[in-house]
Amino acid sequence: MEGGVGSRSNIEDDTTKGGLDATGLDLPLNRHGNLKSASTDENLADILLQIKSSKTPAVINYGASWCRVCNQILPAFCQLSNNFPKLSFVYADIDECPETTQHIRYTPTFHFYRDGERVDEMFGAGEERLHDRLWLHS
């Protein structure tokens, strides 16, 4: 695994060496295929289009590899993707997607989507708080 900022890519299969793997953190495996990582502005824009045209509830974690709080909540975010298999989980590093994430002013920021519309946001960490929001929006 690489440390620091690396190339990010969609991690739908275990052979990819970018995305969340590039954080250098020991992250839980995703068992349901509902966790993605945006690697570029174009990739994140495509994921946002999919979310907006889907009825599947989704959460996007906007974080940064240099952010201590982001690195603390990321393992819980990945673990929660296993607890909420009907939700789509997306991780987007603001440094990898600078154009698409220019509206993000605080990391981590979580955006929650239902029926293609953003319905909620949460700033900062807190595993219990995040769990409660996921339960509310699932």
ROTIBA-983367 format. One record per atom (N, C-alpha, C, O): residue number from 0; chain; atom name; x, y, z. Coordinates in pm, whole numbers, plus 50000, padded with zeros to 5 digits. Layout:
<sites>
   pos   unit   site    east   north      up
   NUM      A     CA       X       Y       Z
...
</sites>
This chain:
<sites>
   pos   unit   site    east   north      up
     0      A      N   50082   49881   50000
     0      A     CA   50000   50000   50000
     0      A      C   50086   50124   50000
     0      A      O   50193   50126   50060
     1      A      N   50040   50228   49934
     1      A     CA   50112   50354   49931
     1      A      C   50062   50441   50044
     1      A      O   49947   50429   50087
     2      A      N   50146   50528   50093
     2      A     CA   50104   50622   50196
     2      A      C   50081   50758   50134
     2      A      O   50123   50783   50021
     3      A      N   50015   50846   50207
     3      A     CA   49992   50982   50159
     3      A      C   49899   50988   50041
     3      A      O   49814   50902   50023
     4      A      N   49917   51092   49960
     4      A     CA   49830   51111   49846
     4      A      C   49879   51024   49733
     4      A      O   49995   51035   49691
     5      A      N   49793   50938   49682
     5      A     CA   49827   50852   49570
     5      A      C   49719   50865   49465
     5      A      O   49625   50943   49481
     6      A      N   49733   50789   49360
     6      A     CA   49628   50794   49259
     6      A      C   49505   50724   49316
     6      A      O   49515   50618   49377
     7      A      N   49391   50783   49295
     7      A     CA   49267   50728   49345
     7      A      C   49192   50664   49229
     7      A      O   49197   50714   49117
     8      A      N   49123   50555   49255
     8      A     CA   49044   50492   49151
     8      A      C   48926   50422   49213
     8      A      O   48920   50404   49335
     9      A      N   48834   50382   49132
     9      A     CA   48718   50308   49177
     9      A      C   48765   50176   49235
     9      A      O   48843   50106   49171
    10      A      N   48720   50139   49355
    10      A     CA   48771   50019   49419
    10      A      C   48667   49908   49422
    10      A      O   48657   49835   49521
    11      A      N   48592   49894   49318
    11      A     CA   48489   49792   49318
    11      A      C   48547   49652   49316
    11      A      O   48477   49557   49350
    12      A      N   48675   49635   49276
    12      A     CA   48737   49504   49288
    12      A      C   48862   49518   49372
    12      A      O   48918   49627   49386
    13      A      N   48907   49405   49429
    13      A     CA   49018   49407   49523
    13      A      C   49153   49419   49455
    13      A      O   49255   49429   49524
    14      A      N   49160   49418   49321
    14      A     CA   49288   49424   49252
    14      A      C   49335   49568   49232
    14      A      O   49450   49588   49193
    15      A      N   49253   49665   49258
    15      A     CA   49289   49805   49238
    15      A      C   49381   49851   49350
    15      A      O   49358   49820   49466
    16      A      N   49486   49925   49316
    16      A     CA   49582   49973   49414
    16      A      C   49573   50123   49435
    16      A      O   49670   50185   49479
    17      A      N   49461   50183   49405
    17      A     CA   49441   50326   49428
    17      A      C   49327   50344   49525
    17      A      O   49302   50259   49611
    18      A      N   49258   50454   49512
    18      A     CA   49139   50480   49593
    18      A      C   49168   50475   49741
    18      A      O   49266   50533   49788
    19      A      N   49084   50408   49814
    19      A     CA   49099   50399   49958
    19      A      C   49228   50327   49996
    19      A      O   49286   50357   50101
    20      A      N   49274   50234   49913
    20      A     CA   49400   50165   49941
    20      A      C   49516   50263   49947
    20      A      O   49612   50241   50022
    21      A      N   49509   50370   49872
    21      A     CA   49619   50467   49867
    21      A      C   49629   50552   49994
    21      A      O   49726   50626   50010
    22      A      N   49531   50543   50083
    22      A     CA   49537   50621   50206
    22      A      C   49644   50567   50301
    22      A      O   49691   50638   50389
    23      A      N   49683   50441   50282
    23      A     CA   49780   50380   50372
    23      A      C   49719   50334   50503
    23      A      O   49791   50287   50592
    24      A      N   49588   50345   50516
    24      A     CA   49520   50303   50639
    24      A      C   49477   50158   50628
    24      A      O   49454   50107   50519
    25      A      N   49468   50091   50742
    25      A     CA   49418   49954   50747
    25      A      C   49265   49963   50753
    25      A      O   49208   49985   50859
    26      A      N   49201   49944   50638
    26      A     CA   49055   49963   50627
    26      A      C   48985   49828   50616
    26      A      O   49036   49736   50553
    27      A      N   48865   49817   50676
    27      A     CA   48788   49694   50663
    27      A      C   48749   49668   50518
    27      A      O   48726   49762   50442
    28      A      N   48743   49542   50480
    28      A     CA   48698   49506   50345
    28      A      C   48550   49533   50331
    28      A      O   48474   49516   50425
    29      A      N   48510   49574   50213
    29      A     CA   48369   49597   50183
    29      A      C   48311   49466   50130
    29      A      O   48358   49414   50029
    30      A      N   48210   49414   50197
    30      A     CA   48153   49284   50162
    30      A      C   48034   49292   50067
    30      A      O   47989   49188   50018
    31      A      N   47982   49411   50038
    31      A     CA   47858   49421   49960
    31      A      C   47875   49492   49827
    31      A      O   47778   49505   49753
    32      A      N   47993   49539   49795
    32      A     CA   48015   49610   49669
    32      A      C   47947   49745   49664
    32      A      O   47922   49798   49556
    33      A      N   47917   49803   49780
    33      A     CA   47847   49931   49786
    33      A      C   47938   50047   49826
    33      A      O   47889   50153   49865
    34      A      N   48070   50027   49815
    34      A     CA   48166   50131   49851
    34      A      C   48253   50163   49730
    34      A      O   48317   50075   49673
    35      A      N   48253   50291   49691
    35      A     CA   48333   50337   49578
    35      A      C   48424   50449   49623
    35      A      O   48403   50511   49727
    36      A      N   48525   50474   49542
    36      A     CA   48616   50585   49567
    36      A      C   48632   50663   49438
    36      A      O   48653   50605   49331
    37      A      N   48621   50795   49448
    37      A     CA   48639   50880   49329
    37      A      C   48787   50912   49313
    37      A      O   48854   50951   49409
    38      A      N   48838   50895   49192
    38      A     CA   48981   50914   49167
    38      A      C   49012   51045   49095
    38      A      O   49125   51093   49100
    39      A      N   48913   51102   49027
    39      A     CA   48932   51226   48951
    39      A      C   48804   51307   48957
    39      A      O   48700   51257   48999
    40      A      N   48812   51432   48913
    40      A     CA   48691   51514   48903
    40      A      C   48589   51448   48811
    40      A      O   48470   51446   48841
    41      A      N   48635   51395   48698
    41      A     CA   48544   51329   48604
    41      A      C   48477   51208   48667
    41      A      O   48358   51185   48649
    42      A      N   48555   51129   48741
    42      A     CA   48501   51011   48808
    42      A      C   48396   51051   48911
    42      A      O   48289   50990   48917
    43      A      N   48424   51153   48992
    43      A     CA   48328   51199   49092
    43      A      C   48203   51256   49025
    43      A      O   48092   51233   49074
    44      A      N   48219   51329   48917
    44      A     CA   48103   51382   48844
    44      A      C   48016   51267   48793
    44      A      O   47893   51276   48801
    45      A      N   48077   51161   48743
    45      A     CA   48001   51043   48697
    45      A      C   47926   50978   48813
    45      A      O   47810   50939   48799
    46      A      N   47994   50965   48928
    46      A     CA   47929   50905   49046
    46      A      C   47812   50992   49091
    46      A      O   47706   50939   49126
    47      A      N   47829   51123   49091
    47      A     CA   47720   51214   49130
    47      A      C   47601   51201   49035
    47      A      O   47486   51204   49078
    48      A      N   47628   51187   48905
    48      A     CA   47519   51166   48808
    48      A      C   47446   51036   48836
    48      A      O   47323   51031   48829
    49      A      N   47520   50930   48868
    49      A     CA   47458   50802   48902
    49      A      C   47369   50816   49025
    49      A      O   47258   50764   49029
    50      A      N   47420   50886   49126
    50      A     CA   47342   50905   49249
    50      A      C   47215   50984   49219
    50      A      O   47107   50949   49269
    51      A      N   47227   51089   49140
    51      A     CA   47111   51175   49112
    51      A      C   47008   51108   49024
    51      A      O   46891   51148   49023
    52      A      N   47048   51006   48949
    52      A     CA   46951   50935   48864
    52      A      C   46905   50804   48927
    52      A      O   46832   50727   48864
    53      A      N   46946   50778   49049
    53      A     CA   46915   50652   49116
    53      A      C   46817   50675   49231
    53      A      O   46807   50784   49285
    54      A      N   46747   50571   49265
    54      A     CA   46660   50574   49383
    54      A      C   46732   50521   49506
    54      A      O   46677   50526   49617
    55      A      N   46854   50471   49488
    55      A     CA   46931   50415   49599
    55      A      C   46984   50526   49688
    55      A      O   47047   50619   49639
    56      A      N   46960   50518   49819
    56      A     CA   47016   50618   49909
    56      A      C   47169   50610   49906
    56      A      O   47226   50503   49887
    57      A      N   47234   50725   49924
    57      A     CA   47380   50730   49915
    57      A      C   47436   50829   50015
    57      A      O   47368   50922   50059
    58      A      N   47563   50808   50049
    58      A     CA   47638   50900   50133
    58      A      C   47774   50919   50069
    58      A      O   47838   50823   50026
    59      A      N   47818   51045   50063
    59      A     CA   47951   51077   50013
    59      A      C   48033   51134   50129
    59      A      O   47990   51227   50197
    60      A      N   48150   51076   50149
    60      A     CA   48245   51122   50250
    60      A      C   48351   51204   50177
    60      A      O   48434   51148   50105
    61      A      N   48348   51336   50195
    61      A     CA   48450   51423   50139
    61      A      C   48559   51439   50245
    61      A      O   48536   51499   50350
    62      A      N   48676   51384   50215
    62      A     CA   48785   51388   50311
    62      A      C   48915   51431   50245
    62      A      O   48917   51472   50129
    63      A      N   49023   51421   50322
    63      A     CA   49155   51456   50271
    63      A      C   49257   51365   50340
    63      A      O   49247   51338   50460
    64      A      N   49355   51320   50264
    64      A     CA   49454   51227   50318
    64      A      C   49537   51290   50430
    64      A      O   49587   51219   50517
    65      A      N   49552   51420   50429
    65      A     CA   49632   51490   50530
    65      A      C   49554   51525   50656
    65      A      O   49611   51572   50754
    66      A      N   49423   51501   50654
    66      A     CA   49335   51539   50766
    66      A      C   49330   51428   50871
    66      A      O   49286   51317   50842
    67      A      N   49375   51458   50992
    67      A     CA   49375   51360   51100
    67      A      C   49234   51310   51133
    67      A      O   49215   51190   51153
    68      A      N   49137   51399   51137
    68      A     CA   48999   51361   51170
    68      A      C   48942   51271   51059
    68      A      O   48872   51174   51088
    69      A      N   48973   51303   50933
    69      A     CA   48927   51219   50821
    69      A      C   48984   51078   50833
    69      A      O   48913   50980   50813
    70      A      N   49112   51070   50867
    70      A     CA   49177   50940   50880
    70      A      C   49123   50861   50998
    70      A      O   49126   50738   50997
    71      A      N   49073   50930   51100
    71      A     CA   49015   50861   51216
    71      A      C   48878   50804   51183
    71      A      O   48844   50696   51232
    72      A      N   48797   50873   51102
    72      A     CA   48661   50828   51074
    72      A      C   48655   50732   50955
    72      A      O   48558   50657   50941
    73      A      N   48755   50733   50868
    73      A     CA   48750   50652   50747
    73      A      C   48734   50502   50773
    73      A      O   48654   50439   50704
    74      A      N   48806   50441   50868
    74      A     CA   48782   50298   50895
    74      A      C   48638   50270   50938
    74      A      O   48580   50169   50897
    75      A      N   48580   50358   51019
    75      A     CA   48440   50341   51061
    75      A      C   48346   50355   50942
    75      A      O   48249   50281   50930
    76      A      N   48374   50450   50854
    76      A     CA   48293   50469   50733
    76      A      C   48293   50341   50649
    76      A      O   48188   50297   50601
    77      A      N   48411   50283   50632
    77      A     CA   48421   50158   50555
    77      A      C   48348   50044   50625
    77      A      O   48280   49965   50560
    78      A      N   48362   50035   50756
    78      A     CA   48292   49929   50831
    78      A      C   48140   49949   50823
    78      A      O   48066   49853   50808
    79      A      N   48095   50073   50832
    79      A     CA   47951   50100   50824
    79      A      C   47894   50063   50688
    79      A      O   47775   50032   50678
    80      A      N   47976   50066   50582
    80      A     CA   47927   50023   50451
    80      A      C   47886   49876   50454
    80      A      O   47800   49834   50376
    81      A      N   47945   49799   50543
    81      A     CA   47905   49658   50559
    81      A      C   47777   49645   50640
    81      A      O   47702   49549   50623
    82      A      N   47751   49740   50728
    82      A     CA   47631   49736   50812
    82      A      C   47507   49790   50742
    82      A      O   47395   49762   50784
    83      A      N   47527   49867   50634
    83      A     CA   47416   49928   50560
    83      A      C   47429   49890   50411
    83      A      O   47463   49976   50329
    84      A      N   47402   49764   50376
    84      A     CA   47424   49718   50239
    84      A      C   47333   49782   50135
    84      A      O   47363   49775   50015
    85      A      N   47223   49845   50176
    85      A     CA   47131   49906   50079
    85      A      C   47167   50052   50050
    85      A      O   47102   50116   49967
    86      A      N   47269   50104   50116
    86      A     CA   47318   50239   50093
    86      A      C   47441   50233   50004
    86      A      O   47521   50140   50014
    87      A      N   47456   50332   49917
    87      A     CA   47580   50347   49840
    87      A      C   47673   50438   49917
    87      A      O   47632   50545   49962
    88      A      N   47798   50397   49933
    88      A     CA   47899   50474   50005
    88      A      C   48004   50519   49905
    88      A      O   48050   50440   49822
    89      A      N   48043   50646   49913
    89      A     CA   48144   50702   49823
    89      A      C   48245   50779   49907
    89      A      O   48208   50858   49994
    90      A      N   48373   50755   49878
    90      A     CA   48479   50835   49940
    90      A      C   48541   50921   49831
    90      A      O   48578   50870   49726
    91      A      N   48553   51051   49857
    91      A     CA   48615   51143   49762
    91      A      C   48718   51227   49836
    91      A      O   48684   51302   49928
    92      A      N   48845   51215   49795
    92      A     CA   48952   51297   49852
    92      A      C   48948   51432   49781
    92      A      O   48954   51437   49659
    93      A      N   48938   51540   49858
    93      A     CA   48923   51672   49797
    93      A      C   49045   51712   49714
    93      A      O   49034   51795   49624
    94      A      N   49161   51655   49744
    94      A     CA   49282   51687   49667
    94      A      C   49284   51613   49533
    94      A      O   49351   51659   49440
    95      A      N   49214   51502   49522
    95      A     CA   49208   51426   49398
    95      A      C   49098   51478   49305
    95      A      O   49102   51454   49184
    96      A      N   49000   51548   49361
    96      A     CA   48885   51598   49284
    96      A      C   48866   51748   49315
    96      A      O   48760   51787   49364
    97      A      N   48966   51830   49287
    97      A     CA   48960   51970   49332
    97      A      C   48849   52054   49270
    97      A      O   48792   52140   49338
    98      A      N   48816   52031   49144
    98      A     CA   48710   52111   49080
    98      A      C   48573   52074   49134
    98      A      O   48492   52161   49166
    99      A      N   48547   51945   49145
    99      A     CA   48415   51896   49187
    99      A      C   48391   51920   49336
    99      A      O   48276   51928   49380
   100      A      N   48499   51933   49414
   100      A     CA   48483   51948   49559
   100      A      C   48516   52089   49607
   100      A      O   48536   52110   49727
   101      A      N   48522   52186   49518
   101      A     CA   48560   52322   49559
   101      A      C   48460   52384   49657
   101      A      O   48494   52479   49726
   102      A      N   48338   52331   49664
   102      A     CA   48238   52382   49759
   102      A      C   48257   52326   49900
   102      A      O   48193   52374   49994
   103      A      N   48343   52227   49917
   103      A     CA   48367   52166   50048
   103      A      C   48462   52256   50126
   103      A      O   48574   52282   50082
   104      A      N   48419   52301   50242
   104      A     CA   48499   52393   50323
   104      A      C   48553   52329   50450
   104      A      O   48639   52387   50517
   105      A      N   48504   52210   50484
   105      A     CA   48544   52144   50608
   105      A      C   48558   51996   50581
   105      A      O   48473   51938   50514
   106      A      N   48664   51935   50632
   106      A     CA   48678   51790   50617
   106      A      C   48680   51726   50754
   106      A      O   48741   51779   50847
   107      A      N   48614   51611   50769
   107      A     CA   48529   51550   50668
   107      A      C   48390   51614   50662
   107      A      O   48338   51665   50761
   108      A      N   48333   51610   50544
   108      A     CA   48195   51650   50520
   108      A      C   48123   51530   50460
   108      A      O   48175   51466   50369
   109      A      N   48005   51501   50509
   109      A     CA   47924   51391   50458
   109      A      C   47797   51448   50396
   109      A      O   47726   51526   50460
   110      A      N   47768   51408   50272
   110      A     CA   47643   51446   50206
   110      A      C   47558   51321   50191
   110      A      O   47606   51216   50148
   111      A      N   47431   51333   50227
   111      A     CA   47337   51221   50222
   111      A      C   47235   51246   50112
   111      A      O   47180   51355   50101
   112      A      N   47210   51144   50031
   112      A     CA   47118   51154   49918
   112      A      C   47007   51051   49931
   112      A      O   47029   50938   49975
   113      A      N   46887   51093   49893
   113      A     CA   46772   51002   49885
   113      A      C   46692   51041   49761
   113      A      O   46666   51159   49739
   114      A      N   46655   50942   49682
   114      A     CA   46579   50965   49557
   114      A      C   46649   51068   49468
   114      A      O   46584   51150   49403
   115      A      N   46782   51064   49467
   115      A     CA   46859   51151   49379
   115      A      C   46880   51292   49428
   115      A      O   46946   51372   49360
   116      A      N   46826   51325   49543
   116      A     CA   46839   51462   49597
   116      A      C   46921   51461   49725
   116      A      O   46911   51370   49807
   117      A      N   47004   51564   49742
   117      A     CA   47077   51577   49867
   117      A      C   46979   51621   49975
   117      A      O   46912   51723   49961
   118      A      N   46972   51543   50083
   118      A     CA   46873   51569   50187
   118      A      C   46935   51607   50321
   118      A      O   46863   51650   50412
   119      A      N   47068   51592   50334
   119      A     CA   47129   51620   50463
   119      A      C   47280   51631   50445
   119      A      O   47335   51584   50346
   120      A      N   47345   51694   50541
   120      A     CA   47490   51695   50545
   120      A      C   47535   51695   50690
   120      A      O   47463   51739   50780
   121      A      N   47656   51644   50709
   121      A     CA   47713   51636   50843
   121      A      C   47859   51677   50832
   121      A      O   47930   51634   50742
   122      A      N   47903   51761   50925
   122      A     CA   48042   51806   50928
   122      A      C   48111   51739   51045
   122      A      O   48053   51723   51153
   123      A      N   48236   51699   51024
   123      A     CA   48316   51642   51131
   123      A      C   48293   51493   51146
   123      A      O   48218   51431   51071
   124      A      N   48359   51439   51246
   124      A     CA   48355   51295   51269
   124      A      C   48259   51262   51383
   124      A      O   48180   51345   51427
   125      A      N   48268   51142   51428
   125      A     CA   48181   51091   51533
   125      A      C   48111   50968   51480
   125      A      O   48011   50977   51409
   126      A      N   48165   50852   51516
   126      A     CA   48112   50727   51460
   126      A      C   47965   50707   51494
   126      A      O   47887   50665   51409
   127      A      N   47927   50735   51617
   127      A     CA   47787   50716   51657
   127      A      C   47694   50813   51583
   127      A      O   47586   50776   51539
   128      A      N   47740   50937   51570
   128      A     CA   47662   51038   51496
   128      A      C   47645   50995   51351
   128      A      O   47536   51007   51295
   129      A      N   47755   50946   51289
   129      A     CA   47749   50900   51150
   129      A      C   47656   50780   51138
   129      A      O   47575   50774   51045
   130      A      N   47667   50685   51229
   130      A     CA   47579   50568   51228
   130      A      C   47433   50611   51234
   130      A      O   47350   50560   51158
   131      A      N   47401   50703   51324
   131      A     CA   47262   50748   51339
   131      A      C   47211   50815   51211
   131      A      O   47097   50793   51172
   132      A      N   47294   50895   51146
   132      A     CA   47254   50960   51020
   132      A      C   47233   50855   50911
   132      A      O   47138   50864   50833
   133      A      N   47322   50757   50904
   133      A     CA   47307   50651   50804
   133      A      C   47178   50573   50827
   133      A      O   47106   50542   50733
   134      A      N   47150   50543   50953
   134      A     CA   47027   50471   50985
   134      A      C   46905   50554   50944
   134      A      O   46809   50501   50888
   135      A      N   46910   50683   50970
   135      A     CA   46801   50772   50936
   135      A      C   46776   50776   50785
   135      A      O   46661   50781   50741
   136      A      N   46882   50774   50707
   136      A     CA   46870   50790   50562
   136      A      C   46870   50659   50485
   136      A      O   46865   50661   50362
   137      A      N   46874   50547   50554
   137      A     CA   46876   50418   50481
   137      A      C   46737   50365   50458
   137      A      O   46721   50258   50398
</sites>
